[in-house]
Amino acid sequence: MSKATNAGKLFERLVAAIHKAADKDASVVWNDVIEGRQFDVTIRFKKGFYEYLTVIECKDYERPVPIEKVEAFITKARDVHANSIVMASTSGFQSGAENVARKHNVKLIHISPDCSEFDFASFGATCVGETPVLKITDVVLEYRDGEKTQLPEQSNALTYYANKLIIRSGVSAFSLGDEMSTHSAAFYSLVMKGNTDHTINCPAGTSVIAPDDGEIPLKPLAAIHVRVTLEQAKILDGPVVFDPYLFVPDIKVRDVETGKEEAFNQSSLPFGIGNVFKEGTFYEQPQLANYFYCHRMSGNTVSLYLIESYQMGQLFQAELNVPTEAAEWYVPVTDDAVLRRLQRRLVDFQRLL
């Protein structure tokens, strides 16, 4: 998933989308305010003569949620007379937090990617084996002036820049991908010795000369830093060539008290619950890190520009029309750096129209 919007906010949206998928008749609201108190997600439904309110707090932490966070949310939820209290976490809960939740009838849920096997059959492919491959991540360009730039990795962006980033050294010019290939034997030896980080020092006079997209500085290069690991890759066989980035893992929701689990197809979750299209606004589909620009609205139809989507290692752009109600599948982009990048992409795209 992309980081174009705050990671915590995306987790809140994910939780809202999961609960909407679980109960389509309920009214699910992301970032709701009740009596002046903010709640990450609220769920309202009516049964017979009575209306019920569930409030959810979302914690996207690296460590288990501590007891004081659960206690504080119980107080907050009771202030608005919530009928049900839920806390969702990406990292689990401390034992003390679980005890407090059980005592006060608070439901704790642990949300994580489902690491079970992908269904390759939906792409017309079958897995015919595995093979070890070198995986390169955390590619950082270090320039002669001391500046460092980390290449983006969301979706297929790293593959794109491996193909398009051109380095000149003396009279030779080559892609970053070609440079990585020449060091594959050294990378393999490095991993076999238990190391993962490697630096490729560049001779004097080496410079980055492309792509001129405003994202990667074009200037003298001192070194390339990479992280290399050895992983088992699936060998697929099928009649159709498709992009692995389409394999979006399901989301697993586990009830901490009962251990009961349920999986949700992430690609079918509406992350943009409550969203409406606005002309001149950039949007993201977080599952695939695709970015759009709302160009024009006419009646019940919205004209969108697909500004950035890396497919098969290439930058793919297009114009498409969608119904206004499709807004719940798009999330407004809020990160300033991403917005600046998308604005440059938009200008380049409009030149082609």
N, C-alpha and C positions, 0 to 999 in steps of 0.2 A: 504494500500500500504506500502511496505517496505521502510526502510531508509538506505539501503546498499549503495546507492549513495546519493550525496547531494540532499536534498529535493527540492531546487530551480531548480537544473538541471533536476530532474525528472518532475517537473512542465513544464519546457521548452519542454521536450520531449513529454509530454502529449499534449501540445498545438500543436506541430508539427504534431503529430499523428492524432489529430482531424481534422486539415486542410487537411491532406493527405486523410483521409477518406471522407471528404466533397467534394474533387475535385481530383479524381485519375489521371486526365490528367495533373495537374499542377506539377511543379518541386518544392518540398518542401525540404528545407535544415535546419537542426538544427545546431546552433552555426556557422553561416556563417560569413565571413569577406568580406566587400566591401570597396575598397579604404582605407584599413587599419583600418576600423571601424568594430567592432564586433556587430552582431545582433543575438538575441536569435533564431529567426526563420525568414526565408525568403521564399517567394513564387513567382515563376516566371511562366508566361504563355504567349503564343502567340495567338493573335487574328488577323486574316488577315495578314496585312503587319507589324503589330506592336507588340512589346514586352512590357510586363507590370511587374512591380516589387512592391510587397507588403512586408513591413517590420513589424515585430511584436516584441514588448517588453513584457516580462513576469514578473509579480510581485507576488511572493508568500509571501505576508505580512500578519501579524496578524490584522493590522488596514487598513482602506481605504487608497488608494493611494492618496498622496497630490498633489496639483496643480503643484509644482515645478518639480515633476518627469515627468508629462505629457509635460510640457513646454520644458524640456531638451531633451526629446525624439523627439519632433517635430523638433527641431533644428538639431539633429543628422540625422533624416530621410531625411530632406530636403538637407542636405549636399551630400547625395548620389542620390538625384533626384528620390526618391521613388514616385510611382504613388498613392499608398495607404498606410496609416499609421494605425496600430492597436496596442492597448495595452490591454493585458489580465491580469486579477487579480483574486485572490482567495478570496479577502476581500472587493471588491467593490471600489468605488472612492469617494473622497470628492466632495461636490457640486461645489466648485470652479474648481476642475479638470474636472468635467463634462461640465462646462460652456466653459472652454478653448478648450476642445476637440470638442465641437459643433461648436465653432467659426472657428476652423482650419480644420474642416472636418476630424477629427480623430475618428475612430470607437473604442469604448470601449466595451469589453466583460467581463462578470463575469462568472467564471467557478467554478462549485461546484458539489459535489455528488448529484445524483438524489435520494431523499429519499422516492420516491413512492414505492409501494408494489413490492416485487420480484415476478417473474413468477415461482412459485413452480412447475407448471405443466410440465416444461421442465425437471424436475427431477422425474417425475412420482408421484408427491405428491400433496396433497391439504391441505390447512389450515383449521383445524376443531375447532379452538378456541385459546385462550390465557391464560397464567398463570403467576403469579408473580414469579420471580426467583432472587436469589442473584447473582450478578455479581462481581467477584473478579478481581481486576487489581492492577497495581503498586506494585507487590510483591518484597520486598527488604529484603535480608538476611543481618543481622548485626552480625558480628563475634566478638569474645572476644577481638581481637586485634584492634577493631575499624573499620576495613574495611567493606564497604557496597557494595553489589552486587545486582543490579536490574535484575530480570529474564526477558528474552526477551518475547515479546508479539506478534510479527508479525506472521501472519498465525496461526498455531496451536502450536506454540512453548511453550506457557505457559501451555497448556494442557499436552504436552509432559513432561515438567519438573515437573509438578504436579504428574505425574505417576512415573517418573524415579528418581527424587531426593529423596534419602533415608536419614533419620535422625535417629541417634542412641542416646537414652537417657537411661542410665543404661544398663539393659539387653534387653530392648525393641528396635526394629527397625521398622520404619514405613515410609510410603511415605508422601511427602508434601501434596498430595491430601487427605490422611487419616487425617492428622493433621487439614486441613481446615474443613473437615467434622465434626470433634469433636467440632469445634467452631461455627457451623452453627447457633445454637440457640442464642449464644452471638452476632453473626454478625447481625442476624435479629433484636434483641433487640436494637442494636446499631443504625441501620438504622431507626427504628421506632422513635428513640429519635432525629433524625436529624443529626446524626454524620456519617461520612464515613471512617475516618481513625482509624485503630486499630493496637495495638501492642500485639503480643504473646511473652511473656517473656519465655525464655528457662532455665531450671534448670542447675546448674553447671554440667559439664560432658557431655553436649549435643554436638554432632558433626554431620556435614554433611559427609556421607561416600560414596555417589554415586550420579550421575554417574561420572565415571572417564573419562570425555571427554575433559578435559582441559578448559572448559567454566566456571564451577562452582567450586570455591575453596573448597577443602575438609579439613575442620579444625573446631575447636570448635566454636559453634554457641551461640550467646547471645540472639538474638531476631529475630522475623519475623514480618515485617511491611506490612500491606495490606490496600488497599482501597476497600470498599464494598459499592455497590449501589443496589437498588431494581429496576428491570426492568420488563416490560411485554415481555414474550417470546411467540413465535408462537408454537402451537401444530400442528405437521404435521402428516399426515396419508398417507401411500403409501407402495407399495410392495418392494421398494428398500431402502437399508440403504446407505446414502450418507453423505458427510462431509459438514457442514455449511460454511466452509471457501471457498467453491466454489461459494458462493453467492457474487459476486463482483458487487457493485453498478454501475449503469450507470453514465455517466458524463453529466451534464446539462450545456449548453452554452446559456447565455442570452445576447442579444443585449441591452446594458444599455439605449440607446436612445429610441428604439422602444418597448422594453419589449418582443420582440419575443424570444422564447426559442426553443432549439432543443436538443434532447438527443442522446447520442452516447453510444453504448455498449462497456464498457471499455475492456472487454475480447477480442474484435476484433480490438483493436487499436495497431498498430505496434510502440511501444515505441522506438525501436532501428533504426529509420530511418537513413540511411547512414552507418549503422554498417556492418562490414565484420568479419567473423570468423577468429581467429588466434589461432594456436595451443598453448597450455600452458596458456590460458587465462580463467579466471572465468567470468561467465555471470549470469545475474539475469533476471527473468521475474517478473517485479515489481508488477503486479496485484495480483499475488499469493504468492509473496516472495519465489519463487523457485530459487535454485542456481545450476548452471551447470559448468562443466569444459570441455573445448574443448581439447579432447584427440588426435584426429588424423583427418586429412583431406585427402581424396582420391578422386580425380576427382571432381565430383559434389556432393559428399556425405561427411558429417561431422559426426564423432563419438563423441557423447557427453556423459559425465557422469552426471547424476542427483545426485548431491552431498548432497543436503539438501532440503527436502520437508517434512513438517509435515502433515501427513494425518491420520485422526481418532486418533490423539494423539500419533502417532508413527512416528519415523524417517524413511522415505522411500527413498531408493536409487536405481538407475537403470542405465543401459547403453542403449542408443538409437541412432539411425541414423536419421539424418535430411538432407534435401537438402541445399546446400550453400545459396540459396536465402532466406532461413528462418531466416537469420541473423537479419533481421529487427524486429524480435520478441524478440530479446535478447539485453540486455544492459550491457556493460562491468562494472564490479564491481571495484570501485575506493577507497572505504573506507579501510584504512590499518587494522583496527581491524577486520573487516569482512573478509578481505583477509586472515589474520592469522587463523581465525576460519575455513574458508573453506579449507585451506591447511591442517589443522589437519584432517578434515573430509575426504579429498582426500586420505591421507595416510592410514586411517582406511579402506576406501572403497577398495583401491588397494590391501590390505592384503586379502580381501575376493575373489578377482578375481582368 
